[in-house]
Amino acid sequence: MSPQEFVAEKACTWTDVARAVGLSPSFVSQIITGRRQWPVPASVKFEKFSGGLVSRKELRDDWADIWPDLS
């Protein structure tokens, strides 16, 4: 599931996500618009916040380099 699908289906806001992962809403906005990438720690926190519905693999293209154990 993509982060956008998660937010839409769970009726939460990007501000809720930002709080849960420890980022500012403006930083999350930059991620959504493609100007920034999910930081590694925030990726793990988002995966936990979503109950595993959004995986770290969805959040970072370089996930295999960071978490080779997920391969």
ZILINHU-V62266 format. One record per pair of residues at least 6 apart in sequence whose C-alpha atoms are under 7 Angstrom apart, sorted by the first residue. I is the first residue (numbers start at 1). J is the second residue. Records with the same first field share a line. If there is no record, write none. Layout:
# ZILINHU-V62266
I = J, J
This chain:
# ZILINHU-V62266
1 = 53, 54
2 = 54, 58
3 = 54
7 = 13
14 = 25
15 = 25
18 = 24, 25, 28
20 = 49
21 = 42, 45, 46
22 = 42
30 = 36
31 = 37, 38
38 = 59, 60
43 = 56, 59
44 = 56
47 = 53, 54, 55, 56
56 = 63
57 = 63
64 = 71
